[in-house]
Amino acid sequence: MRAAVLYGTAGSLLLSALVSVPAGGEPRWPGDPLRSGADTRGTAVAAERAAAAGVRFGACSKAEDLPDHVRCGTVTVPLDYAHPDGKQIKLTVSRVKATGKDAKNSKRKVPRQGALVYNPGGPGASSMYFPLIGFLPEWKRVSAAYDLVGYAPRGVGRSAPLSCQDPKQLGKGPTQSPTFPSESYKKERIAEAKAYARGCVERSGQAVQHYTSLNNARDLDVLRAALGERRLTFMGASYGTYFGALYATLFPSHVRRMVFDSAVNPDPDQIWYQNNLDQSAAFEIRWADFRAWIARHDDVYGLGATPEEVLHSYEKALAQLAASPAGGKVGPGQLQGAFLQAGYYDDYWPYRAQALSAYLKGDPKPLIEQAGPYPEAAAEQENGNAVYTAVECNDAPWPTDWRTWDRDNTRLARKAPFETWDNVWMNLPCAYWPVPRQQPLDVRTLPGALPPTLILAAERDAATPYEGAVALQRRLSGSVLVTENGAGTHGIGGGPNKCVNGYLDAYLLEGRLPVRRAACAPHAEPKPVAPDSRSKDVKKNVKKDVEKAS
């Protein structure tokens, strides 16, 4: 039901329910200005307006590239919540209504439970495609009971998009990726980081300072109200768990159910510099897992029978590509980027191994196909990078002295060389960020203030190391942690692990949770792909790849 069509006493009561704090009230933390400041009042004003306006769903823009059965709309939010009557921006939203169909019994109608809002992470990723997930078998039960709602957060896609550089500058290959960079190379990257930080303000203006995790959480509350939901049902993955946790802290009484899939460590001391150091260390472990898998399939790939031999093959390819880029466009930087994706998702393992094997045997085509620049995705990639940078740089203080970065990462790269320096270059603009930074909110809820929530985590996840899930559970009173032991895929809800999906379904559909913690055996390892098989066509999967890279 659209709140926009309601009027009179009944309408006023419903609108009040959508924007007010339910019985029990929101806990007050002494001395915390975020609890009673202008931003909090501005959020309430914006939510009231959104509840009255609703979302006018209709045909999606061609730019969204979505099928006809997905409907789209917009939600208006303030650029600056401290000034709710100031500049407004529009967030794009997508939806597929609950089917109401029981997948096992066509005669049985499934009661609708409301809207399930999803965010895939980033910062900088969109979930406009999320409603399509209802076609997958793992999501049939959930899509029967919930409207599946995706959206592009502020700055992303058509939601008041950010930009920091000309997209044509992206996707140019080949590039280098030195494991132990020289002093001259470091100076080049410092200059690039400074220019990039300036470019964010030059291309997006001073408004860039309002693209923050706290505002993403506030936007989520406005979206909740616009959807007509008194309490929010939300699933966030990766970075989505962080601003989901901020939401739970800011608006605990507005939460119905929340799933945190692959949790960021929300400790204020971790946001974001230390989290990135921890991530680089974790990717080294996952890179070793991948090499061990390749070694177990040496009969297929011929890259080495031990992880050390596989590393030698990889380094041989790096050296060859540095001297003579594949197809004139795939150098060490492109190879490292392709293999970094395999650190997130083990379903890439067979294809990356196959491409590396073929390249070293004289066939560069699979590697070019998988790792080569894709100009058609440059604008989307540039936008995602801009939002990532703005949000992380705005969210918290970063070291502003290059010597701190150099010291910490030189030390780390001695034991974790795979991702360390590339992670530095991605985040270094934050050292030279030209707008004010915030202090991170201390994520924490009082006992009984927040309904039970579900945290999902893979034990060997590199992008969001497992310790983050443990830290989040400590901070969210009444939360339950489900661990996929021995696995490292980033984002496990609705994936191949039936045990994990069982806990997810039980929670979303029935509100059932195990006591405190539970564990699942790992999902099956991927099967190797023979060298003569066709490699994965990344051109057909570019949207998925860009989202995962975010």
C-alpha positions as CSV (number, residue, x, y, z in Angstrom):
1,M,0.0,0.0,0.0
2,R,1.3,3.5,-0.9
3,A,1.3,5.9,2.0
4,A,0.7,8.7,-0.6
5,V,-2.9,7.6,-1.1
6,L,-3.8,7.7,2.6
7,Y,-5.5,10.7,4.1
8,G,-7.4,11.8,7.2
9,T,-7.0,10.3,10.7
10,A,-6.1,6.8,9.5
11,G,-3.4,8.1,7.1
12,S,-1.9,10.3,9.8
13,L,-1.7,7.4,12.2
14,L,0.1,5.2,9.6
15,L,2.5,7.9,8.7
16,S,3.3,8.4,12.4
17,A,4.0,4.7,12.8
18,L,6.4,4.8,9.9
19,V,8.5,7.6,11.2
20,S,8.2,7.4,15.0
21,V,10.1,5.2,17.5
22,P,8.1,2.1,18.4
23,A,7.4,1.2,22.0
24,G,10.5,0.9,24.1
25,G,12.2,3.8,22.5
26,E,15.6,4.3,21.1
27,P,18.4,3.9,23.7
28,R,20.2,7.1,24.6
29,W,24.0,7.1,24.8
30,P,25.2,9.9,27.1
31,G,27.3,12.5,25.4
32,D,26.7,11.2,21.9
33,P,25.7,14.2,19.7
34,L,24.6,11.8,17.0
35,R,21.6,10.8,19.2
36,S,20.0,14.2,19.5
37,G,21.7,16.3,16.8
38,A,20.4,18.0,13.7
39,D,21.1,14.9,11.6
40,T,18.7,12.8,13.7
41,R,16.0,15.4,13.4
42,G,16.6,15.7,9.7
43,T,16.3,12.0,9.2
44,A,12.9,12.0,11.0
45,V,11.7,14.9,8.7
46,A,12.9,13.1,5.6
47,A,11.4,9.8,6.6
48,E,8.0,11.5,7.3
49,R,8.0,13.0,3.8
50,A,9.0,9.7,2.2
51,A,6.3,7.9,4.0
52,A,3.8,10.4,2.6
53,A,5.2,10.2,-0.9
54,G,5.8,6.5,-1.1
55,V,7.6,5.1,-4.1
56,R,5.9,5.4,-7.5
57,F,7.0,2.2,-9.1
58,G,6.9,2.0,-12.9
59,A,8.9,0.9,-15.9
60,C,12.7,1.0,-15.3
61,S,14.9,3.3,-17.3
62,K,16.7,1.6,-20.2
63,A,19.9,2.6,-18.5
64,E,19.1,0.1,-15.7
65,D,19.1,-2.8,-18.3
66,L,16.4,-4.7,-16.3
67,P,13.6,-6.9,-17.6
68,D,10.0,-5.6,-17.8
69,H,8.8,-7.4,-14.7
70,V,11.2,-5.5,-12.5
71,R,9.7,-2.1,-11.5
72,C,11.7,1.0,-10.6
73,G,11.1,4.3,-8.8
74,T,13.0,6.9,-6.8
75,V,13.2,8.0,-3.2
76,T,14.1,11.6,-2.3
77,V,16.6,12.2,0.5
78,P,18.4,15.3,1.8
79,L,22.0,15.7,0.6
80,D,22.8,16.9,4.1
81,Y,20.6,15.6,6.9
82,A,21.4,18.5,9.1
83,H,19.6,20.6,6.6
84,P,16.6,18.5,5.5
85,D,15.0,21.5,3.6
86,G,18.2,22.0,1.6
87,K,19.4,20.3,-1.5
88,Q,17.6,17.0,-2.2
89,I,18.9,14.0,-4.2
90,K,17.1,11.0,-5.6
91,L,18.0,7.4,-5.1
92,T,16.9,4.8,-7.7
93,V,15.0,1.8,-6.4
94,S,14.0,-1.5,-8.0
95,R,11.4,-4.1,-6.9
96,V,9.8,-7.4,-7.7
97,K,6.7,-8.1,-5.6
98,A,6.5,-11.2,-3.5
99,T,5.2,-14.1,-5.6
100,G,3.1,-15.6,-2.8
101,K,3.7,-19.0,-4.4
102,D,4.9,-22.0,-2.4
103,A,7.6,-23.6,-4.5
104,K,6.6,-27.1,-3.3
105,N,2.9,-26.7,-3.2
106,S,1.3,-24.6,-5.9
107,K,-2.1,-24.6,-4.2
108,R,-0.7,-23.0,-1.0
109,K,-0.5,-19.2,-0.8
110,V,2.5,-17.8,1.1
111,P,1.7,-14.8,3.3
112,R,3.6,-11.6,2.4
113,Q,6.1,-10.5,5.1
114,G,7.0,-7.1,3.7
115,A,10.0,-5.8,1.8
116,L,13.5,-7.3,1.9
117,V,16.1,-4.6,1.1
118,Y,19.5,-5.7,0.0
119,N,22.9,-4.0,-0.3
120,P,25.9,-5.9,-1.8
121,G,28.7,-3.7,-0.4
122,G,31.4,-1.6,-1.9
123,P,31.2,1.2,-1.0
124,G,30.1,1.9,-4.5
125,A,28.0,-1.1,-5.5
126,S,24.4,-1.1,-6.6
127,S,21.7,-3.7,-5.8
128,M,19.4,-2.7,-8.6
129,Y,19.7,-6.2,-10.0
130,F,18.9,-7.9,-6.7
131,P,15.2,-8.5,-7.4
132,L,16.2,-10.9,-10.2
133,I,17.6,-13.3,-7.6
134,G,14.2,-14.6,-6.9
135,F,14.5,-16.8,-10.0
136,L,17.3,-18.8,-8.3
137,P,16.2,-22.0,-6.5
138,E,18.0,-20.9,-3.3
139,W,15.8,-17.8,-3.1
140,K,12.4,-19.2,-4.1
141,R,11.1,-19.4,-0.6
142,V,12.3,-15.9,0.3
143,S,10.9,-14.4,-2.9
144,A,7.5,-15.9,-2.2
145,A,7.2,-14.1,1.2
146,Y,9.1,-10.8,0.5
147,D,9.1,-8.0,-2.1
148,L,12.7,-8.1,-3.2
149,V,14.0,-4.5,-3.2
150,G,17.3,-3.2,-4.6
151,Y,18.6,0.3,-4.8
152,A,21.6,2.4,-5.8
153,P,23.0,4.2,-2.8
154,R,23.8,7.8,-2.9
155,G,26.5,8.5,-5.5
156,V,26.1,5.2,-7.3
157,G,24.6,4.8,-10.8
158,R,21.9,7.3,-11.3
159,S,21.6,8.2,-7.6
160,A,23.3,11.6,-7.7
161,P,26.4,10.0,-9.2
162,L,30.0,10.9,-8.1
163,S,33.0,11.1,-10.3
164,C,36.6,11.7,-9.6
165,Q,38.3,11.3,-13.0
166,D,37.5,10.9,-16.7
167,P,36.3,7.3,-17.1
168,K,38.5,7.1,-20.3
169,Q,41.5,7.1,-18.0
170,L,40.4,3.8,-16.6
171,G,40.7,0.5,-18.3
172,K,43.9,1.4,-20.0
173,G,46.4,-1.4,-20.2
174,P,48.9,-2.6,-19.6
175,T,49.9,-1.5,-16.1
176,Q,52.6,-2.6,-13.7
177,S,52.0,-4.1,-10.2
178,P,55.3,-4.3,-8.4
179,T,55.3,-6.5,-5.3
180,F,58.1,-4.4,-3.8
181,P,57.8,-1.0,-5.5
182,S,60.8,1.3,-6.0
183,E,61.0,4.7,-4.5
184,S,60.5,6.3,-7.9
185,Y,57.4,4.2,-8.4
186,K,56.0,5.2,-5.0
187,K,56.5,8.9,-5.9
188,E,54.5,8.4,-9.1
189,R,51.6,6.8,-7.2
190,I,51.7,9.5,-4.5
191,A,51.3,12.1,-7.2
192,E,48.4,10.1,-8.8
193,A,46.7,9.8,-5.4
194,K,46.9,13.6,-4.8
195,A,45.5,14.3,-8.2
196,Y,42.7,11.8,-7.7
197,A,41.7,13.3,-4.4
198,R,41.6,16.8,-6.0
199,G,39.6,15.4,-8.9
200,C,36.9,14.2,-6.6
201,V,36.2,17.7,-5.4
202,E,36.7,19.3,-8.8
203,R,34.3,16.9,-10.5
204,S,31.7,16.5,-7.7
205,G,32.1,19.7,-5.7
206,Q,31.9,20.2,-2.0
207,A,28.8,17.9,-1.9
208,V,31.3,15.0,-1.9
209,Q,31.6,15.4,1.9
210,H,28.1,14.2,2.4
211,Y,28.7,10.8,0.9
212,T,29.3,8.8,4.1
213,S,28.4,5.6,5.8
214,L,26.3,7.4,8.3
215,N,24.3,9.1,5.6
216,N,23.9,5.7,3.9
217,A,22.3,4.4,7.1
218,R,20.0,7.5,7.3
219,D,19.1,7.0,3.6
220,L,18.1,3.4,4.5
221,D,15.7,4.6,7.1
222,V,14.1,7.0,4.6
223,L,13.8,4.1,2.1
224,R,12.2,2.0,4.8
225,A,9.6,4.7,5.3
226,A,9.0,5.2,1.6
227,L,8.3,1.5,1.2
228,G,5.7,1.7,3.9
229,E,7.6,-0.6,6.3
230,R,7.2,0.2,10.0
231,R,10.3,-1.9,10.7
232,L,13.1,-2.7,8.3
233,T,14.1,-6.2,7.0
234,F,17.6,-5.8,5.5
235,M,20.4,-8.0,4.3
236,G,23.8,-6.4,3.7
237,A,26.9,-8.1,2.4
238,S,30.5,-6.9,2.9
239,Y,30.5,-3.1,3.3
240,G,26.7,-3.4,3.5
241,T,27.1,-4.9,6.9
242,Y,28.9,-1.8,8.2
243,F,26.3,0.7,7.4
244,G,23.7,-1.9,8.4
245,A,25.4,-2.0,11.8
246,L,25.3,1.8,11.9
247,Y,21.6,1.6,11.2
248,A,21.1,-0.9,14.0
249,T,22.9,1.5,16.3
250,L,21.1,4.6,15.2
251,F,17.6,3.1,14.8
252,P,17.4,-0.2,16.7
253,S,13.7,0.1,17.2
254,H,13.2,0.4,13.5
255,V,14.7,-3.0,12.8
256,R,12.5,-6.1,12.1
257,R,15.2,-8.5,10.9
258,M,18.8,-8.0,9.7
259,V,21.3,-10.2,8.1
260,F,25.0,-9.3,8.1
261,D,26.7,-11.4,5.4
262,S,30.6,-11.3,5.6
263,A,30.9,-8.6,8.2
264,V,33.2,-5.7,8.3
265,N,34.9,-5.1,11.7
266,P,33.0,-2.1,13.0
267,D,35.5,-1.2,15.8
268,P,36.1,2.6,15.3
269,D,39.8,2.0,15.6
270,Q,39.5,-0.3,12.5
271,I,37.7,2.2,10.2
272,W,39.2,2.2,7.6
273,Y,43.0,2.2,7.6
274,Q,43.5,-0.8,9.9
275,N,40.8,-2.8,8.2
276,N,42.6,-2.5,5.0
277,L,45.9,-3.7,6.5
278,D,44.0,-6.7,7.9
279,Q,42.5,-7.3,4.6
280,S,45.9,-7.4,2.8
281,A,47.1,-9.9,5.4
282,A,44.1,-12.1,4.9
283,F,44.3,-12.1,1.1
284,E,47.8,-13.6,1.4
285,I,46.2,-16.6,3.2
286,R,43.5,-16.9,0.6
287,W,46.0,-16.7,-2.2
288,A,47.8,-19.6,-0.6
289,D,44.5,-21.5,-0.5
290,F,44.1,-20.9,-4.2
291,R,47.6,-22.0,-5.0
292,A,47.2,-25.2,-3.0
293,W,44.0,-26.0,-5.0
294,I,45.8,-25.5,-8.3
295,A,48.6,-27.7,-7.0
296,R,46.1,-30.5,-6.2
297,H,45.1,-30.3,-9.9
298,D,48.5,-30.2,-11.4
299,D,47.5,-33.0,-13.7
300,V,45.0,-30.6,-15.3
301,Y,46.9,-27.3,-15.2
302,G,50.6,-28.2,-15.1
303,L,51.4,-25.2,-13.0
304,G,53.1,-27.0,-10.2
305,A,52.5,-29.8,-7.7
306,T,53.1,-27.6,-4.7
307,P,51.9,-24.1,-3.8
308,E,55.5,-22.9,-4.1
309,E,55.7,-24.2,-7.6
310,V,52.4,-22.6,-8.5
311,L,53.7,-19.3,-7.2
312,H,56.8,-19.7,-9.4
313,S,54.5,-20.2,-12.4
314,Y,52.5,-17.1,-11.5
315,E,55.7,-15.0,-11.0
316,K,57.0,-16.3,-14.3
317,A,53.8,-15.0,-16.0
318,L,54.2,-11.6,-14.2
319,A,57.8,-11.3,-15.6
320,Q,56.7,-12.2,-19.1
321,L,53.8,-9.8,-19.1
322,A,56.0,-7.0,-17.7
323,A,58.3,-7.5,-20.7
324,S,55.7,-8.2,-23.3
325,P,52.0,-7.5,-22.4
326,A,49.5,-10.0,-23.7
327,G,47.6,-8.6,-26.6
328,G,49.3,-5.3,-25.9
329,K,46.9,-4.6,-23.0
330,V,47.3,-7.3,-20.3
331,G,50.3,-6.6,-18.0
332,P,51.1,-7.5,-14.4
333,G,48.5,-5.1,-13.1
334,Q,45.7,-6.8,-15.1
335,L,46.9,-10.3,-14.1
336,Q,47.0,-9.3,-10.4
337,G,43.5,-7.8,-10.7
338,A,42.1,-10.9,-12.2
339,F,43.6,-13.2,-9.6
340,L,42.5,-10.9,-6.8
341,Q,38.9,-11.6,-7.8
342,A,39.7,-15.3,-7.3
343,G,40.6,-14.3,-3.7
344,Y,37.0,-13.2,-3.2
345,Y,35.2,-16.1,-4.9
346,D,36.4,-19.6,-5.5
347,D,34.1,-20.1,-8.4
348,Y,36.7,-18.1,-10.4
349,W,39.5,-20.6,-9.5
350,P,39.1,-23.0,-12.4
351,Y,39.0,-20.2,-15.0
352,R,41.9,-18.2,-13.7
353,A,44.0,-21.3,-13.4
354,Q,43.0,-22.4,-16.9
355,A,43.9,-18.9,-18.3
356,L,47.3,-18.9,-16.6
357,S,48.1,-22.4,-17.8
358,A,47.2,-21.6,-21.3
359,Y,49.2,-18.4,-21.3
360,L,52.4,-20.1,-20.1
361,K,51.8,-22.7,-22.8
362,G,51.7,-20.1,-25.5
363,D,48.0,-19.3,-25.8
364,P,47.2,-15.8,-24.4
365,K,43.6,-15.6,-25.5
366,P,41.9,-16.9,-22.3
367,L,44.0,-14.5,-20.2
368,I,43.2,-11.5,-22.4
369,E,39.5,-12.4,-22.3
370,Q,39.5,-12.7,-18.5
371,A,41.9,-9.9,-17.5
372,G,41.9,-7.5,-20.4
373,P,40.4,-4.0,-20.1
374,Y,36.7,-3.7,-20.9
375,P,36.0,-0.1,-22.0
376,E,32.2,-0.6,-21.9
377,A,32.4,-0.9,-18.1
378,A,34.8,2.0,-17.6
379,A,32.1,4.5,-16.6
380,E,30.5,2.1,-14.1
381,Q,33.9,1.2,-12.7
382,E,35.0,4.8,-12.3
383,N,31.7,5.7,-10.5
384,G,32.2,2.8,-8.2
385,N,35.8,3.8,-7.4
386,A,34.7,7.4,-6.8
387,V,32.0,6.4,-4.3
388,Y,34.3,3.9,-2.6
389,T,37.0,6.6,-2.1
390,A,34.6,9.4,-1.0
391,V,32.8,7.2,1.6
392,E,36.0,5.7,3.1
393,C,37.9,8.9,3.1
394,N,35.0,10.8,4.7
395,D,34.1,8.2,7.3
396,A,37.2,8.4,9.5
397,P,40.7,9.9,10.1
398,W,43.5,8.4,7.9
399,P,47.2,8.8,8.3
400,T,48.3,12.0,6.5
401,D,52.0,11.3,6.6
402,W,53.2,9.1,3.8
403,R,55.9,7.7,6.0
404,T,53.3,6.0,8.1
405,W,51.8,4.2,5.1
406,D,55.3,3.3,3.8
407,R,56.4,1.9,7.2
408,D,53.3,-0.1,7.9
409,N,52.9,-1.6,4.4
410,T,56.6,-2.2,3.8
411,R,56.6,-4.3,7.0
412,L,53.3,-6.1,6.0
413,A,54.5,-6.8,2.4
414,R,57.4,-8.8,3.7
415,K,54.9,-11.5,4.8
416,A,51.9,-10.6,2.6
417,P,53.1,-9.4,-0.7
418,F,50.1,-10.5,-2.9
419,E,47.7,-7.6,-2.3
420,T,49.4,-5.2,0.1
421,W,50.7,-2.5,-2.3
422,D,47.8,-2.5,-4.6
423,N,45.6,-2.0,-1.6
424,V,47.7,1.0,-0.7
425,W,47.3,2.6,-4.1
426,M,43.6,2.1,-4.0
427,N,43.2,3.9,-0.6
428,L,46.1,6.4,-0.8
429,P,43.9,9.3,-1.9
430,C,42.5,9.3,1.7
431,A,45.9,10.6,2.9
432,Y,45.4,13.7,0.9
433,W,41.6,14.1,1.2
434,P,40.7,17.8,0.9
435,V,37.4,17.8,2.8
436,P,36.6,17.3,6.6
437,R,36.5,13.8,8.0
438,Q,34.2,12.3,10.5
439,Q,34.8,10.3,13.6
440,P,33.4,6.7,13.3
441,L,30.3,5.9,15.3
442,D,30.8,3.3,18.0
443,V,28.6,0.5,16.8
444,R,26.9,-1.0,19.9
445,T,23.3,-1.8,21.1
446,L,21.9,-2.2,24.6
447,P,20.5,-5.5,25.6
448,G,16.9,-5.8,24.4
449,A,17.0,-2.7,22.3
450,L,17.6,-4.6,19.0
451,P,15.7,-7.7,17.8
452,P,17.8,-10.8,17.2
453,T,20.0,-10.4,14.1
454,L,21.9,-13.0,12.0
455,I,25.6,-12.7,11.1
456,L,27.0,-15.0,8.4
457,A,30.8,-15.5,7.9
458,A,33.2,-17.7,6.1
459,E,36.1,-18.7,8.3
460,R,38.8,-17.9,5.6
461,D,37.1,-14.8,4.0
462,A,39.9,-12.4,2.9
463,A,37.9,-9.3,2.0
464,T,36.2,-9.2,5.5
465,P,38.4,-11.3,7.8
466,Y,36.5,-13.5,10.2
467,E,37.6,-11.5,13.2
468,G,35.2,-8.8,12.0
469,A,32.2,-11.1,12.4
470,V,33.2,-12.0,15.9
471,A,33.7,-8.3,16.7
472,L,30.3,-7.4,15.3
473,Q,28.6,-10.1,17.3
474,R,30.1,-8.7,20.5
475,R,28.7,-5.3,19.7
476,L,25.2,-6.2,18.6
477,S,23.4,-7.6,21.6
478,G,21.4,-10.7,20.9
479,S,23.0,-11.4,17.5
480,V,23.8,-14.9,16.3
481,L,26.9,-15.9,14.3
482,V,26.8,-18.8,11.7
483,T,30.2,-19.8,10.4
484,E,31.1,-21.7,7.3
485,N,34.1,-23.5,8.5
486,G,37.1,-23.9,6.3
487,A,35.6,-21.8,3.5
488,G,36.7,-18.4,2.1
489,T,34.0,-17.2,-0.3
490,H,33.0,-13.6,0.3
491,G,29.3,-13.5,0.7
492,I,27.8,-16.9,1.6
493,G,24.0,-16.3,2.1
494,G,22.0,-17.8,-0.7
495,G,25.0,-19.5,-2.2
496,P,26.0,-23.1,-2.6
497,N,26.0,-24.1,1.1
498,K,22.6,-25.6,2.0
499,C,23.4,-25.5,5.7
500,V,24.0,-21.8,5.6
501,N,20.9,-21.3,3.5
502,G,18.9,-23.2,6.0
503,Y,19.8,-20.8,8.8
504,L,19.1,-17.9,6.5
505,D,15.7,-19.1,5.4
506,A,14.7,-20.0,9.0
507,Y,15.6,-16.5,10.1
508,L,14.0,-14.5,7.3
509,L,10.9,-16.6,7.0
510,E,10.2,-17.7,10.6
511,G,12.5,-15.5,12.8
512,R,14.2,-18.7,14.1
513,L,17.8,-18.6,15.1
514,P,20.2,-21.0,16.8
515,V,21.5,-20.2,20.3
516,R,24.4,-17.7,20.0
517,R,26.5,-19.6,17.4
518,A,26.3,-22.4,14.8
519,A,28.7,-23.8,12.3
520,C,28.4,-25.4,8.8
521,A,30.8,-27.6,6.9
522,P,32.4,-25.9,3.9
523,H,30.7,-26.0,0.5
524,A,32.3,-28.3,-2.1
525,E,35.5,-27.1,-3.8
526,P,35.2,-26.0,-7.4
527,K,36.0,-28.6,-10.0
528,P,38.9,-28.0,-12.4
529,V,38.3,-26.9,-16.0
530,A,40.3,-28.7,-18.6
531,P,42.8,-26.5,-20.5
532,D,41.0,-27.0,-23.8
533,S,37.6,-25.8,-22.3
534,R,36.2,-22.4,-23.2
535,S,37.1,-19.8,-20.5
536,K,34.5,-17.7,-18.8
537,D,33.4,-15.0,-21.0
538,V,33.8,-11.9,-18.8
539,K,32.1,-9.7,-21.4
540,K,28.9,-11.5,-20.6
541,N,29.5,-11.2,-16.9
542,V,31.0,-7.7,-16.7
543,K,28.3,-6.3,-14.3
544,K,28.9,-9.2,-11.9
545,D,32.6,-8.7,-12.1
546,V,32.4,-4.9,-11.5
547,E,30.2,-5.5,-8.5
548,K,32.4,-8.1,-7.1
549,A,35.5,-6.0,-7.7
550,S,33.9,-3.3,-5.6
